[in-house]
Amino acid sequence: MELDQRAFAEALEQLRETARLQGNMLTSEQISEAFGEWKLEKAQLLLIHDYLKNNKISIDEVNDSEENLSDDDVNFLNMYLDELKELPRVSDGEKRAVMMSALAGDGVARERLVKLFLPNVVEISRLYAGQGALVEDLIGEGNVAVAMAVTMLECVEGVDEVEGFIGKMIMDAMEEYISENADSRQAGENVLAKVNDVNDKAKELYDSLLRKVTVKEVADEMGIGEDEVREAVKFSANNIEYIEGEN
């Protein structure tokens, strides 16, 4: 079959979504089946394998999420799991009955459903450990997502879709939190880099001119605005000693 690039991209995206739902894991069989209609050569399949591995998706192996946990994560999980042990245990049949009542709009059932999904939140949080966020924060985001999900069950067609719907809400919430954290961390790193660049340039000019330099001299030398230099000095707590009148 001729390779349709759009359909191929959609198949690849669907495969990544499958991996996400499985804790960033896939089997070789799943990959081969996803692209079976194109009858790809071995070399082409290997390229797909490499692409998936570069996106932190394991193939034919089990991810050990425990090794990604910090000591703080482990301590919190142990404490939190002890608290969850106090929740009453329910059978699969009882859980399904609660989901059916929640679908019907029963407020008490919806509150109970939130509690029933707390252990699921913990398990999903393990999948995202080591990605720049504390497990405690991920669990907090996941719990909020569950509480929100049970108020949106009108989006679900039947009881068999409830668990998947809530699970996706949990994962989406955790991924969004991780993304926001990464953006914030990157912004902080950018500011720190600018402070270091301004400090290095000011020292270079100081060594050359044998005197403290002005904000304008640093800005002209770096090709940036004077306000950017002043902002960098401000973030350094006025600790760039080579700039005149700025410490």
N, C-alpha and C positions, 0 to 999 in steps of 0.2 A: 504494500500500500504506500502511495506517495506521502511523504512527510508534510503534514499540514502544521506550520509553525504555531499558529494560534491554538489549535487543538492540542498540540504537544505541550505548549506553555500551560494550558489549563490542566492537563493531566499531571504535569509536574507540580503545579500549585496544589492540586487535590492531594497529591502524595505527601506534600509537606504538611497539609492539614491533618492527614491521617497520622503522620509521625507525631505531630503535636498532641493529638488525643491519646497517643500511646506512650507519652513521656519521652518524645524525641527518639523513638526507636522504630525501625522498620526491618522487615526480612527481605532477603533476596527475592523470594517468591512474590512478595507484594510489589516489588519494583518491576519485576518481569511481567507480571499481570497488568500493571498500570500502562505499560507500553507495548503490550502483546500484539495489538493490531498493526503496529508498524514493522514487526519482525526485525528488530534492530540487531546489528552485529555485536559480537562480544565486546569489541573495542568501544562501541557507542554506549553500551550499558556500563562499561567501566568509567566512562566520562561522567555518566549520571551518578554513579556511586561516589566519585570524587567530589562532585558538586554537592551532594547531600552531606557528605562527611565534613566538607568545608563550612557547611551551615550547622555544624554540631549535631548532626543526626547519626545515631549509631545504627549499624547494619549488622544483623545476625549476632548481636551481643546485648547483654543486659547492662543498662546504665546503673552504676552504683551511686545513687544520689547522696548516700550517707557521707561519702568522702568529701562532698562539697560543703558540708555543714561546719560552721565555726563552733568553737566551744560555747559561745553565747547562744547560738542556735540550738545546740544539743541540750543545754541547760533549760532553755525555755520550753523546748518540745517535751522534755521529760516531765516538767511541771504541768504543762498544759494537758498532756495525755493523761496524767493522773487525775486531773479535774474531769476530763471527759469520761473516765471510767465510772463516775458517779451517775452518768445518764443511764436511764433504763434501757436494757437491750430489747430489740424488736426483731421478729422474724422477717424474712423477705415478704411473706404474705401480709403481715401487719403494715410494713412500710408501703406496700402497694395500695393498701386500703387507705392509708393516710394521704397518699398522692392523689387517689381518686376523689377523696373528700375535698382536698385542697383545690383540685380542678373545678369542683362544683361550687367553689366560692366560700367554703367553710373557713372562717377566720381562725378558729381554734386549731384546725388541721394545718393551716398554713404556718402558724406559730410552731407547731410541733414538727413540721417538715424542716424548718430552719435548724432545729436542734438535731434532727436525724442526719443532716448533711454536714454537721461540724467535723466529723471524722474524715469526710471526703475532702474538705478544705485542707486538712493537715496533710493528707496524702498528696494532693496536687501541689501544695507548697514545696514539698520535697523535690518535685521535678524542676522547680525554678531556683533551687538553692545554688548559691555561688554565682549569681548573675547580678551582683551589685546591690542586693536588698536583703535585709534581715528577714529570717523566716517569720519572726513575730509580726513584722509589718505586713508581710504577704498574707499571713493568716487573717490579720485584721481586715485587709482589703477583700479577701475571699469571703469572710463572714458577712461583710456589708453587701457583697454581690449576691449572696444567698438570700438575704433578707429582701433585697430588691427583686430578685428573680421570682420569689413566691407571690409577689404582687402583680406579676406579668404573665401568669399562667394562661391567660386568654390567648397568648401567642402560640400555645402548644395545641396540637390537634388531638392528641390522645395520651393516655397514661404512660404508654411505652416510650414517649418522647420526653417525659419530664426530667428524668435523670440526665440525659444528654444535654437538655436545654440548660439546666442549672449548672452542670459541669462546664459548659462553654462560657457561661456568664462568669464563673469563678476564674477560669483561665484568662479570659479577656481582661478582667480586672487586675489580675496579677501582672500580666504582660504590659498593661498600660502603666501601672505603677513603676515597673522596672524601667520602662522607656522614659518616663518623666524623671526618674532618678538619674538615668544616664545623661539626659539633657542637662540637668542641673549640675552634675559632676563635670561634664564637658565645659560648661560655662565657667565654672570655677577654675578649671585647668587653663582655660584660655586667658582668664584674668591674670593668673599667676605667671603664665608665660610672658604676657605683656609687661608685667612688673619687672621680671628678670631681664627682658630685652632693654627696657628703659634704663635700668640700673647699670647694665653692661655698657650701654652706649654712653651714659653719663660718665662712667669711670674712664672709658676710653678717651673721651674728650678732656676730662680732668687731667689725665696723665700726659696728654699732648699739650694742653694749654697751660698746665701748672697752676690752675685756679678753678674755683667752682664755676660751673656753667649755668646758663639760663635755660628756662623751659623752652624758649624759642630756638636756641641753638640745638638742643636735643631733638626737638620736633623737626627742624629743618634737616638735620643729619639723618633722621630715621624716615623722613618723608611722610610724617603723620601730622595730625592737628595738635596744637598746643593743649587743647582740652583733653586729648587722649593721654598726653604726658602727665598732666595734672591729675587725671583720674588714676593713673598708675601709681603716682606718688601717694595719693590718698589711700589707695588699697594697701600700700606698703606701710601704712601708719606713719607717714612722713619720715620714713627711715632710709630714703635715698640721699645719702650725705653729700653727694657730689653736685647736687643741684642747688643753686643759690636761692636762699630765702624759702626753701621748701622742706625744712626739717625742724 
